[in-house]
Amino acid sequence: MISRARASALLLGSAALGRLALPALAQTNAAVRLPCLSSDGAAQAFYAKDMGFFAKAGLDADIQAMPNSGAIAAAVVSNSVDIGYMSVDVVAALHTKNIPIVFIAPANEYVYPATARSAALILPTNSPVRRAKDLNDKVIGVSGLRGIPETATRAWIDQNGGNSSTVKFVEISLSATAAALEAGRFDAAWITEPYLGIARKTCRVLDYGYNAISKHFLQSAWSTTSQWARDHGDLVKRVAAALHEAAIWANKNPTDSGEILAKHSKIDREVIATMARSRYADQMTPALVQPLINVSAKYNAFNTFPAQDLIFVSKG
C-alpha cells in the first residue's frame, strides 16, 4: 500500500467509492477506463472482463495496470481514467485534504479467519522476539510507509503490550522482504501473498492477519471523483453491477479465477494454487469501511470521519 504523503504528492503532480443487481439489458456498449493493480486483491476487474460481466452490462472496459493506489488516484482526479481500484486508507487520507474521491463498489475485504493467512508479521527463524513488547526499539520492514502494512503492525504492537512509537519502519518491496530479513537488515517485516508462502520456508511468523484493525473490514474499493459519479450515474451502476457479479463468481471459483489471475499478473500458477486468496466484498456498507478509516486516522495524524462520506449514493 502507498503512504498518505506519497498519494498526496502524486495527486498534486497530476491534478496541480448495498447490494447491487445487474441491469436486465444494457442498450449500448460504453467505454470505461479502469486502472488497477496486477494483484489478487485487484483482479476483480480482470474477472469481470474475461468472464463477460462487463460486456453483459454493455461496457467496453479498458483495464490499465498501475503501480499503486496513489498513482491511480492521481489519474482519476486528472480525468486520465474513470474508475480505479484504491485502498480505503489512501482515499480516507485524501478526503481529509478535500480531494473528492468516492467509492462506487467494494473490492477486496479482510474476513477472519478466511483470509487471515494472506498477510503476516514475520521474523528471522533465530530471532529472540516472542511478544509484541520485544519489538520495542526495533526496525521493521513494510511495503508502504503509513499504509496498511505499517498501520496494522503498529496497532498489533500497541494492542499486545508493546509501544509502536519506539519502532522504526523502513520501506522495502514485498519481493525483497524475505531476503532482507534473512540478511539482518530488519528485526521483523510485514509481508503479504504471493510472497508470504515463500517467506514461511525461511522465516518465522509472529502474527497472521489484520485483526488489530478489525476481524472484518473493507481493504479497497472501486473509486472515482464525486463529480464523475454524478455526471455518469448510469455508467456507475453498470460498472458496479459487473464488479459485483465478478466478486460473487471469484469467491465461488478460486481455481478458475486463479487461471485468470495468472494470465494478467506475474504470479506463478503453482504459487496461486497454494497461497491464501483474496475475498471480495459483496456489499458496500459504512460498517465495513469505518474500521480502516479509524485506525488509519489514529496512526497517520488525521481526524476520523463517518465512512458514509466516502460512499457514493446515486440520486437517480
C-alpha positions as CSV (number, residue, x, y, z in Angstrom):
1,M,0.0,0.0,0.0
2,I,1.1,3.5,-0.6
3,S,1.7,6.2,2.0
4,R,-0.6,9.1,2.5
5,A,2.2,11.5,1.8
6,R,3.1,9.9,-1.5
7,A,-0.5,9.6,-2.5
8,S,-1.0,13.3,-1.9
9,A,2.2,14.2,-3.8
10,L,1.1,12.2,-6.8
11,L,-2.2,13.9,-6.8
12,L,-0.6,17.4,-6.7
13,G,1.6,16.4,-9.6
14,S,-1.1,15.2,-11.7
15,A,-4.0,17.5,-10.9
16,A,-1.7,20.9,-9.7
17,L,-16.5,4.9,-3.9
18,G,-25.8,-2.1,-0.5
19,R,-26.1,-4.8,-2.8
20,L,-26.4,-4.2,-6.5
21,A,-28.3,-6.0,-9.2
22,L,-27.2,-6.3,-12.8
23,P,-29.4,-4.4,-15.3
24,A,-31.6,-6.7,-17.3
25,L,-30.2,-5.3,-20.6
26,A,-27.7,-2.6,-21.4
27,Q,-28.6,-0.7,-24.5
28,T,-25.2,0.3,-25.8
29,N,-21.5,-0.6,-25.2
30,A,-19.9,2.3,-23.3
31,A,-16.2,2.8,-22.9
32,V,-14.9,3.0,-19.4
33,R,-11.3,3.2,-18.2
34,L,-10.4,1.2,-15.1
35,P,-6.9,1.2,-13.7
36,C,-6.0,-1.4,-11.1
37,L,-3.0,-3.3,-9.6
38,S,-1.8,-6.6,-11.1
39,S,-2.6,-8.3,-7.8
40,D,-5.1,-10.8,-6.4
41,G,-6.9,-8.2,-4.5
42,A,-7.5,-6.0,-7.6
43,A,-8.2,-8.9,-10.0
44,Q,-12.0,-8.4,-9.8
45,A,-11.8,-6.2,-12.9
46,F,-9.9,-8.9,-14.9
47,Y,-12.6,-11.5,-13.9
48,A,-15.4,-9.1,-14.9
49,K,-13.8,-8.6,-18.3
50,D,-12.7,-12.2,-19.1
51,M,-15.9,-13.8,-17.8
52,G,-18.0,-11.3,-19.9
53,F,-19.6,-9.5,-17.0
54,F,-18.6,-6.1,-18.3
55,A,-19.9,-6.9,-21.8
56,K,-23.1,-8.2,-20.3
57,A,-23.5,-4.8,-18.7
58,G,-23.0,-3.1,-22.1
59,L,-19.5,-1.9,-21.2
60,D,-16.2,-1.8,-23.1
61,A,-13.7,-1.9,-20.2
62,D,-10.2,-0.7,-20.8
63,I,-8.3,-2.1,-17.8
64,Q,-4.9,-0.5,-17.2
65,A,-2.2,-1.7,-14.8
66,M,-0.8,0.9,-12.4
67,P,1.8,0.5,-9.6
68,N,-0.2,1.7,-6.5
69,S,-3.3,3.5,-5.2
70,G,-1.6,6.9,-5.2
71,A,-0.9,6.7,-8.9
72,I,-4.5,5.5,-9.6
73,A,-5.9,8.3,-7.5
74,A,-3.8,10.9,-9.4
75,A,-5.0,9.5,-12.7
76,V,-8.7,9.5,-11.6
77,V,-8.5,13.1,-10.4
78,S,-6.8,14.3,-13.6
79,N,-9.5,12.6,-15.7
80,S,-7.0,10.3,-17.4
81,V,-9.1,7.4,-16.3
82,D,-12.6,6.9,-15.0
83,I,-12.9,4.4,-12.1
84,G,-10.0,2.9,-10.2
85,Y,-9.0,0.4,-7.5
86,M,-7.9,2.3,-4.4
87,S,-7.0,1.4,-0.8
88,V,-9.6,2.7,1.7
89,D,-6.9,4.3,3.9
90,V,-5.4,6.2,0.9
91,V,-8.9,7.6,-0.1
92,A,-9.6,8.4,3.6
93,A,-6.4,10.5,3.9
94,L,-7.1,12.3,0.6
95,H,-10.7,13.0,1.8
96,T,-9.3,15.0,4.7
97,K,-7.4,17.1,2.2
98,N,-10.7,17.9,0.4
99,I,-9.9,15.7,-2.6
100,P,-13.3,14.4,-3.6
101,I,-12.9,10.7,-4.3
102,V,-15.8,8.4,-3.5
103,F,-16.4,4.6,-3.5
104,I,-18.8,3.2,-6.1
105,A,-18.2,-0.6,-5.5
106,P,-16.4,-2.7,-2.9
107,A,-13.2,-4.6,-3.8
108,N,-11.3,-7.0,-1.5
109,E,-12.1,-7.4,2.2
110,Y,-10.5,-8.9,5.2
111,V,-12.5,-11.6,6.9
112,Y,-11.2,-13.6,9.9
113,P,-10.4,-16.4,9.7
114,A,-10.9,-16.9,5.9
115,T,-8.3,-14.5,4.7
116,A,-6.1,-14.2,7.9
117,R,-3.2,-16.1,6.3
118,S,-2.9,-13.7,3.4
119,A,-0.6,-11.4,5.5
120,A,1.8,-11.8,8.4
121,L,4.4,-10.2,10.6
122,I,7.5,-12.4,10.2
123,L,10.9,-12.8,11.8
124,P,14.2,-14.5,11.2
125,T,14.0,-18.1,12.5
126,N,16.6,-17.4,15.1
127,S,15.0,-14.1,16.3
128,P,14.7,-13.7,20.1
129,V,11.4,-11.8,19.6
130,R,8.4,-13.7,21.1
131,R,6.0,-10.9,22.1
132,A,4.9,-7.5,20.9
133,K,6.9,-5.7,23.5
134,D,10.1,-7.4,22.2
135,L,9.7,-5.3,19.1
136,N,10.1,-2.0,21.0
137,D,13.1,0.0,19.6
138,K,13.4,-2.5,16.7
139,V,13.4,-1.9,12.9
140,I,10.5,-3.3,10.9
141,G,10.3,-3.5,7.1
142,V,7.0,-2.7,5.4
143,S,5.9,-2.4,1.8
144,G,4.4,1.0,2.3
145,L,5.1,3.6,5.0
146,R,1.9,5.0,6.6
147,G,-0.2,2.5,4.7
148,I,-2.0,-0.7,5.8
149,P,1.2,-2.7,6.5
150,E,2.6,-0.1,8.9
151,T,-0.8,0.7,10.4
152,A,-1.7,-2.9,11.1
153,T,1.8,-3.6,12.6
154,R,1.6,-0.5,14.9
155,A,-1.9,-1.5,16.0
156,W,-0.9,-5.1,16.8
157,I,2.1,-4.0,18.8
158,D,0.2,-1.4,20.8
159,Q,-2.8,-3.8,21.5
160,N,-0.5,-6.6,22.7
161,G,1.7,-4.8,25.2
162,G,4.3,-3.1,23.1
163,N,4.9,0.5,22.1
164,S,4.9,1.2,18.4
165,S,6.1,4.7,18.8
166,T,9.6,3.4,19.6
167,V,9.7,1.3,16.4
168,K,11.4,2.4,13.2
169,F,9.7,1.5,10.0
170,V,11.6,1.2,6.7
171,E,10.1,0.7,3.3
172,I,11.0,-2.3,1.2
173,S,9.4,-4.1,-1.8
174,L,7.5,-7.3,-1.0
175,S,9.6,-9.3,-3.4
176,A,12.8,-8.3,-1.5
177,T,11.4,-8.6,2.1
178,A,12.3,-12.2,3.0
179,A,15.9,-11.9,1.7
180,A,16.4,-8.6,3.5
181,L,15.1,-10.2,6.7
182,E,17.5,-13.1,6.4
183,A,20.3,-10.7,5.8
184,G,19.7,-8.9,9.0
185,R,18.5,-5.6,7.6
186,F,15.4,-5.7,9.7
187,D,14.3,-7.2,13.0
188,A,10.9,-8.1,11.6
189,A,8.8,-7.4,8.5
190,W,5.2,-7.3,7.3
191,I,4.6,-9.4,4.2
192,T,1.6,-10.5,2.1
193,E,0.8,-13.0,-0.5
194,P,2.0,-14.1,-3.0
195,Y,5.3,-13.7,-1.1
196,L,4.2,-14.9,2.3
197,G,4.1,-18.6,1.3
198,I,7.7,-18.4,0.1
199,A,8.9,-16.5,3.2
200,R,7.4,-19.1,5.6
201,K,10.0,-21.5,4.3
202,T,12.9,-19.5,5.8
203,C,11.2,-17.2,8.3
204,R,9.0,-17.5,11.4
205,V,5.5,-16.0,11.7
206,L,4.9,-13.9,14.8
207,D,1.3,-13.0,13.9
208,Y,-1.1,-13.5,11.0
209,G,-3.7,-11.2,9.6
210,Y,-5.3,-7.8,10.2
211,N,-7.3,-8.5,13.4
212,A,-5.7,-5.5,15.1
213,I,-7.7,-3.3,12.6
214,S,-10.8,-5.5,12.7
215,K,-11.9,-9.1,12.0
216,H,-14.0,-7.9,9.1
217,F,-13.4,-4.7,7.1
218,L,-13.1,-3.4,3.6
219,Q,-9.5,-3.0,2.4
220,S,-10.0,-1.4,-1.0
221,A,-12.8,-0.2,-3.2
222,W,-13.5,0.9,-6.8
223,S,-13.4,4.7,-6.7
224,T,-13.9,7.8,-8.8
225,T,-14.4,11.5,-8.3
226,S,-17.7,12.6,-6.8
227,Q,-18.3,14.8,-9.9
228,W,-17.6,12.0,-12.4
229,A,-20.0,9.7,-10.4
230,R,-22.8,12.4,-10.5
231,D,-22.2,13.0,-14.2
232,H,-22.2,9.3,-15.2
233,G,-24.8,7.7,-12.9
234,D,-25.8,5.0,-15.4
235,L,-22.2,4.0,-16.0
236,V,-21.5,3.9,-12.3
237,K,-24.5,1.5,-11.8
238,R,-23.4,-0.7,-14.7
239,V,-19.7,-0.9,-13.6
240,A,-20.7,-1.6,-10.0
241,A,-23.1,-4.4,-11.1
242,A,-20.5,-6.1,-13.2
243,L,-17.9,-5.9,-10.5
244,H,-20.5,-7.3,-8.0
245,E,-21.1,-10.3,-10.3
246,A,-17.4,-10.8,-10.7
247,A,-16.9,-10.7,-6.9
248,I,-19.6,-13.4,-6.4
249,W,-18.1,-15.6,-9.1
250,A,-14.5,-15.3,-7.9
251,N,-15.3,-16.1,-4.3
252,K,-17.0,-19.3,-5.5
253,N,-14.5,-20.3,-8.2
254,P,-10.9,-20.0,-6.8
255,T,-9.4,-22.4,-9.4
256,D,-10.9,-20.8,-12.4
257,S,-10.2,-17.3,-11.1
258,G,-6.6,-18.4,-10.4
259,E,-6.2,-19.1,-14.1
260,I,-7.3,-15.6,-15.0
261,L,-5.1,-14.1,-12.3
262,A,-2.1,-15.9,-13.6
263,K,-2.9,-14.6,-17.1
264,H,-3.0,-11.0,-16.0
265,S,-0.3,-10.9,-13.3
266,K,3.3,-12.2,-12.9
267,I,2.3,-14.7,-10.2
268,D,3.1,-18.3,-11.0
269,R,0.2,-20.7,-11.3
270,E,1.8,-23.0,-8.6
271,V,2.0,-20.1,-6.2
272,I,-1.6,-19.1,-6.8
273,A,-2.7,-22.7,-6.2
274,T,-1.3,-22.7,-2.7
275,M,-1.5,-19.1,-1.5
276,A,-4.2,-17.6,0.7
277,R,-6.5,-15.9,-1.9
278,S,-8.3,-12.6,-1.6
279,R,-12.0,-12.4,-0.9
280,Y,-14.2,-9.8,-2.5
281,A,-17.0,-8.0,-0.6
282,D,-20.5,-8.3,-2.0
283,Q,-21.8,-5.2,-0.4
284,M,-20.7,-1.6,0.4
285,T,-21.7,-0.6,3.9
286,P,-20.3,2.1,6.3
287,A,-19.7,-0.7,8.9
288,L,-17.2,-2.4,6.6
289,V,-15.4,0.8,5.7
290,Q,-15.2,2.5,9.1
291,P,-12.6,0.3,10.8
292,L,-9.7,1.1,8.5
293,I,-10.6,4.8,8.5
294,N,-10.4,4.9,12.3
295,V,-7.1,3.0,12.7
296,S,-5.5,4.9,9.8
297,A,-6.6,8.2,11.4
298,K,-5.1,7.2,14.7
299,Y,-1.7,6.4,13.3
300,N,-1.5,8.9,10.5
301,A,-2.5,12.1,12.2
302,F,-5.8,13.0,10.7
303,N,-9.3,13.2,12.2
304,T,-11.6,10.3,11.6
305,F,-15.0,10.9,10.0
306,P,-18.1,8.9,9.1
307,A,-17.5,6.2,6.4
308,Q,-20.7,7.3,4.7
309,D,-18.9,10.4,3.5
310,L,-16.9,8.2,1.1
311,I,-19.7,6.1,-0.3
312,F,-21.4,7.4,-3.4
313,V,-25.2,7.3,-3.3
314,S,-27.0,7.7,-6.7
315,K,-29.8,10.2,-6.7
316,G,-31.5,8.5,-9.6
